[in-house]
Amino acid sequence: MPHAETAGVEATPRTRLRWWTELPLILLVYACYSAGRLLARGDVSHAVDHGLAILDIEKALYLNAEHPLNRLFTREPWLGVPADFWYASLHYLITPVLLVWLFRSRTVHYRAARTWLMTSTFIGLIGFTLLPTCPPRLLDASHGFVDTMAQYSSYGWWGGAASAPKGLGGMTNQYAAMPSLHVGWALWCGVILWRFGGTRLTKVAAVAYPLITTIVVMGTANHYFLDALAGAAVMGVGLLLAPYVTRTMDQARARFGARVASAATVTTAATVTSVAQGPRDTVTVGSGDPVPVGSGTTSSSNVSGGCQTSAGERIPRQRESRFGSGAEPSASPQDAGDGAPAPAR
């Protein structure tokens, strides 16, 4: 078998994927992402300290892309407003669209790509929890950053709380800046477009989308440059861990399926046994209590002329059957069982 065909077979999921199982899974991951952002608000003072520490590290490394980009976006609305729309919307549009496209057109590769994205997202949640970070726009004005989304809020649906709709800023964690999943998800989209797009236009988009997103998150003062690097690093770690996550999920699914199959087998066997036995007829013996036919009670007693006798007991003058207990003896013309000759009767 050629290598390409072998790779295709190995990548094919063991069970056919259904949209009604995939959609709840994706919604669950996004709910965990949103809940994690809310739970990881952290202490504001520690978040500010972390943000200032990142600035100090960048200064020591002679990195300062945030200030010039932020001044440019603040001074030029024709750059700042589209950048705000880019930050507030494409993160939540492009990624789901590519997931749906993979599911419908590249099913062989969908599961691996989805697992990579979800694994990286959970790693990002760990970063939000352990390292709450104040973004540049929330630092004191003396640090020279302007919140462009607050400045241009009249152009869009957002207010002064990043991309959250006006009045709903309390539903988001504004200190979930390290790592930048805006950059991480954009990088995932770029890799998917580059590998499976197939046209020159998709190749250009694969490079442009994560690059422009990185510029946007810094120019709008929502992330530091090191946040963007951390977002890319998280996607790299997620890519390495995705095969192990897939294998673990397969093993858990196999165990669960085996337990369900075992329980179903036991239930089916019990049902078949019950149906095979069926309802039993009853006879009345002795005191009139009904006894199932074929039970041990009926086999231990003989009924003759309304009289109950114990097992092995014979009525006087009754002959033993030559045919055993399973056959009825034929009547003799000389002896009908009462000891009198036939003519006498």
matplotlib code that plots the C-alpha trace (Angstrom):
import matplotlib.pyplot as plt

x = [0.0, 1.4, 2.5, -0.3, -3.0, -1.4, -1.4, -5.0, -6.1, -4.2, -5.8, -9.3, -11.3, -12.4, -15.9, -17.8, -18.0, -21.5, -22.2, -24.6, -21.8, -19.1, -21.1, -21.8, -18.2, -17.0, -19.6, -18.4, -14.8, -15.8, -17.9, -14.9, -12.8, -15.3, -15.7, -12.0, -11.5, -14.2, -12.7, -9.2, -9.7, -7.0, -5.8, -5.5, -2.3, -0.6, -1.9, -0.4, 2.9, 3.0, 2.3, 5.1, 7.4, 6.8, 7.5, 10.8, 11.8, 11.0, 13.0, 16.0, 15.7, 15.3, 11.8, 9.3, 6.8, 3.7, 4.3, 4.8, 1.9, -0.4, 0.5, -0.1, -3.6, -4.5, -3.5, -5.0, -8.7, -8.6, -6.2, -7.4, -11.1, -10.6, -8.1, -10.7, -13.2, -10.6, -9.8, -13.4, -14.9, -12.5, -11.3, -14.8, -15.7, -12.7, -11.9, -15.4, -15.7, -12.5, -13.6, -16.9, -15.0, -12.6, -15.5, -17.3, -14.4, -11.4, -13.0, -9.8, -7.9, -10.6, -10.3, -6.6, -7.0, -9.9, -8.0, -4.9, -7.0, -8.8, -5.7, -4.0, -7.0, -7.0, -3.3, -4.1, -6.7, -4.0, -1.9, -4.8, -5.2, -1.6, -0.5, -3.2, -1.7, -2.7, -2.8, -1.1, -4.3, -5.2, -1.8, -1.5, -1.5, 2.1, 3.2, 2.1, -0.6, -4.1, -7.1, -8.1, -11.2, -12.4, -11.4, -13.3, -16.2, -18.7, -17.9, -18.7, -20.6, -17.8, -17.2, -14.2, -13.9, -12.0, -14.3, -17.2, -20.4, -21.3, -22.7, -21.3, -17.7, -18.2, -18.7, -15.2, -11.8, -9.7, -6.6, -6.5, -3.7, -0.9, -0.8, -2.6, -5.1, -6.0, -2.6, -2.6, -6.0, -4.9, -1.7, -3.9, -6.0, -2.9, -1.5, -4.9, -5.1, -1.6, -1.9, -5.4, -6.2, -4.7, -4.7, -2.3, -4.9, -5.3, -1.5, -1.4, -4.2, -2.4, 0.6, -1.3, -4.0, -1.7, 0.7, -1.9, -3.5, -0.2, 0.1, -3.5, -3.3, -0.3, -1.6, -4.9, -2.9, -4.6, -1.4, 2.4, 4.7, 5.7, 2.0, 1.9, 5.0, 3.5, 0.3, 2.5, 4.3, 1.1, 0.0, 3.3, 2.9, -0.7, 0.4, 2.9, 0.3, -2.6, -1.7, -1.6, -4.9, -6.4, -5.1, -6.4, -9.8, -9.9, -9.0, -11.7, -14.3, -13.3, -13.7, -17.0, -18.2, -17.2, -19.1, -22.2, -22.0, -21.5, -24.5, -26.6, -25.6, -26.6, -30.0, -30.6, -29.7, -32.1, -34.9, -34.4, -34.4, -37.6, -39.3, -38.2, -39.6, -42.9, -45.9, -46.6, -50.0, -51.0, -53.0, -54.7, -53.5, -54.2, -55.4, -56.2, -53.0, -52.1, -48.8, -47.0, -47.0, -43.5, -42.4, -40.9, -44.2, -46.2, -43.5, -43.3, -47.0, -49.5, -53.1, -55.7, -59.4, -59.0, -56.7, -53.2, -50.5, -46.8, -44.1, -43.8, -47.0, -49.5, -53.2, -53.9, -54.4, -53.0, -50.7, -47.3, -47.1, -44.9, -44.2, -42.6, -43.8, -43.9, -46.7, -50.1, -50.8, -53.5, -56.5, -56.8, -60.1, -59.7, -58.6, -59.5, -57.6, -60.3, -59.5, -62.8, -63.1, -64.5, -67.7, -68.5, -68.6]
y = [0.0, 3.4, 5.7, 8.2, 5.6, 4.2, 7.6, 8.1, 4.8, 5.5, 8.9, 7.6, 7.7, 4.3, 5.5, 7.7, 11.3, 12.9, 16.6, 16.1, 14.6, 17.0, 20.2, 19.6, 18.7, 22.0, 23.9, 22.2, 23.2, 26.8, 26.8, 25.6, 28.3, 31.0, 29.6, 29.4, 33.0, 34.0, 31.8, 32.9, 36.6, 36.6, 39.4, 42.7, 43.7, 40.4, 40.8, 44.3, 43.0, 40.3, 42.8, 45.1, 42.1, 41.3, 44.8, 44.7, 41.4, 42.9, 46.0, 43.8, 42.0, 45.3, 44.3, 47.2, 46.5, 47.4, 51.2, 52.2, 50.0, 51.3, 55.0, 54.2, 52.7, 55.5, 58.2, 56.6, 55.6, 54.0, 51.5, 51.4, 50.8, 47.8, 46.4, 46.6, 44.8, 42.2, 41.6, 41.5, 39.2, 37.1, 35.1, 33.7, 33.4, 32.0, 29.2, 27.6, 28.1, 26.1, 23.4, 23.0, 23.0, 20.3, 18.2, 18.3, 18.2, 16.8, 14.3, 12.1, 15.0, 16.6, 14.6, 15.2, 19.0, 19.3, 17.5, 19.7, 22.9, 21.7, 20.5, 23.8, 25.7, 23.8, 24.5, 28.2, 28.0, 26.7, 29.8, 32.1, 30.5, 30.4, 33.7, 36.4, 39.2, 42.8, 43.7, 46.9, 48.8, 48.4, 49.7, 53.2, 55.8, 56.7, 53.6, 55.1, 52.7, 53.7, 51.3, 51.7, 49.7, 52.1, 55.0, 53.7, 52.0, 54.2, 52.3, 48.8, 46.8, 46.7, 49.0, 49.5, 45.8, 44.4, 42.7, 42.1, 43.8, 47.0, 46.4, 42.8, 43.5, 41.8, 38.5, 38.3, 38.1, 41.0, 39.6, 36.5, 37.8, 35.2, 33.3, 35.0, 32.5, 35.1, 34.4, 30.7, 30.1, 32.2, 30.1, 26.9, 28.4, 29.3, 25.7, 24.3, 26.6, 25.9, 22.1, 21.6, 24.8, 23.7, 27.1, 30.0, 32.3, 30.0, 29.8, 33.6, 33.7, 31.0, 33.4, 36.7, 35.7, 34.8, 37.6, 40.3, 39.0, 39.3, 42.9, 43.7, 42.3, 44.5, 47.6, 47.5, 47.2, 43.9, 41.8, 42.0, 40.6, 37.8, 37.0, 36.3, 34.1, 32.2, 31.6, 30.1, 28.0, 26.7, 25.6, 23.7, 21.9, 21.1, 19.6, 17.3, 16.2, 15.7, 12.1, 11.1, 12.8, 11.0, 7.6, 8.2, 9.1, 6.0, 3.8, 5.4, 5.0, 1.3, 0.6, 2.4, 0.6, -2.8, -2.1, -1.1, -4.2, -6.4, -4.9, -5.3, -8.9, -9.7, -8.0, -9.8, -13.2, -12.6, -11.6, -14.7, -17.0, -15.4, -15.8, -19.4, -20.5, -18.8, -18.9, -22.2, -23.9, -24.8, -27.6, -27.7, -30.4, -31.3, -28.2, -26.5, -24.4, -24.0, -25.6, -25.0, -28.0, -29.5, -28.1, -30.3, -30.2, -32.0, -34.5, -35.5, -36.6, -38.6, -37.7, -40.6, -40.2, -37.0, -38.6, -37.4, -40.0, -39.7, -40.5, -44.3, -45.2, -47.5, -47.8, -51.4, -54.0, -51.6, -53.3, -51.9, -50.7, -52.7, -49.6, -47.4, -44.1, -42.5, -44.7, -45.8, -49.5, -51.1, -52.5, -56.3, -57.9, -60.3, -57.7, -54.0, -53.2, -53.9, -57.7, -58.8, -60.8, -59.0, -61.0, -60.3, -56.6]
z = [0.0, -0.9, 2.0, 1.3, 1.5, 4.7, 6.3, 5.4, 6.9, 10.1, 10.4, 9.9, 13.1, 14.5, 14.8, 12.5, 13.8, 14.0, 14.2, 17.1, 19.2, 18.0, 18.6, 22.3, 22.8, 21.2, 23.2, 26.4, 25.8, 25.0, 28.2, 30.2, 28.5, 29.5, 33.0, 33.5, 32.5, 35.0, 37.8, 37.2, 37.9, 40.5, 42.6, 40.7, 42.4, 41.4, 37.9, 37.6, 39.0, 36.4, 33.6, 34.8, 35.1, 31.4, 30.4, 32.3, 30.6, 27.2, 28.0, 29.0, 25.7, 23.8, 22.7, 22.4, 19.6, 21.8, 22.2, 18.5, 17.3, 20.0, 19.2, 15.5, 16.1, 18.5, 16.0, 12.9, 13.2, 9.8, 11.3, 14.9, 14.1, 11.8, 14.3, 17.0, 14.8, 14.0, 17.6, 18.8, 16.1, 14.0, 16.9, 17.4, 13.7, 11.8, 14.1, 14.2, 10.4, 9.9, 12.3, 10.3, 7.0, 8.3, 9.6, 6.2, 3.8, 5.5, 7.9, 8.0, 9.6, 11.6, 14.8, 15.2, 14.5, 16.9, 19.7, 19.1, 19.4, 22.6, 24.3, 23.7, 24.9, 28.2, 28.6, 28.1, 30.9, 33.2, 32.3, 33.0, 36.4, 37.5, 36.0, 35.9, 33.9, 33.5, 29.8, 28.7, 28.3, 32.0, 33.3, 34.7, 32.0, 32.9, 31.1, 27.8, 26.6, 25.3, 25.2, 21.5, 22.0, 24.6, 22.4, 19.4, 21.3, 19.5, 16.3, 17.7, 20.2, 22.7, 25.6, 27.9, 28.8, 25.8, 23.3, 25.7, 24.6, 26.4, 29.9, 30.0, 30.9, 34.3, 32.5, 31.2, 32.9, 31.7, 33.3, 31.2, 29.0, 29.4, 27.0, 24.2, 22.8, 20.1, 18.7, 19.5, 17.8, 14.8, 14.5, 14.5, 11.7, 9.7, 10.0, 9.0, 6.0, 4.9, 5.1, 3.7, 1.8, -1.5, -3.3, -3.4, -1.8, 1.3, 1.6, 1.7, 4.3, 6.3, 6.8, 7.0, 9.5, 12.5, 11.6, 11.5, 14.6, 16.5, 15.3, 16.3, 19.8, 20.5, 18.7, 20.6, 23.9, 24.7, 24.9, 25.2, 22.7, 25.1, 25.4, 21.7, 22.0, 24.8, 22.8, 20.0, 22.5, 24.0, 20.6, 20.1, 23.4, 22.5, 19.2, 21.0, 23.6, 21.2, 20.2, 23.9, 24.6, 21.6, 22.8, 26.3, 25.0, 22.8, 25.8, 28.0, 25.2, 24.8, 28.5, 28.7, 25.6, 27.0, 30.2, 28.4, 26.1, 29.2, 30.9, 27.8, 27.4, 31.0, 30.5, 27.2, 28.7, 31.7, 29.3, 27.1, 30.1, 31.4, 28.1, 27.6, 31.0, 30.3, 32.7, 34.4, 34.8, 38.4, 39.9, 43.3, 45.7, 49.3, 51.0, 47.8, 47.4, 43.7, 42.8, 39.5, 37.2, 37.0, 40.3, 43.0, 45.0, 42.3, 41.6, 45.3, 45.6, 43.6, 43.3, 43.0, 43.4, 45.3, 47.9, 48.4, 49.1, 49.8, 47.3, 46.6, 48.4, 46.6, 46.9, 48.2, 45.5, 42.8, 40.4, 39.5, 36.0, 33.7, 31.6, 34.3, 35.7, 32.3, 30.7, 31.6, 31.9, 29.6, 31.3, 31.5, 30.7, 33.7, 36.2, 36.0, 39.1, 41.7, 42.1, 40.6, 37.3, 34.4, 34.2, 37.8, 37.0]

ax = plt.figure().add_subplot(projection="3d")
ax.plot(x, y, z, "-o")
ax.set_aspect("equal")
plt.show()
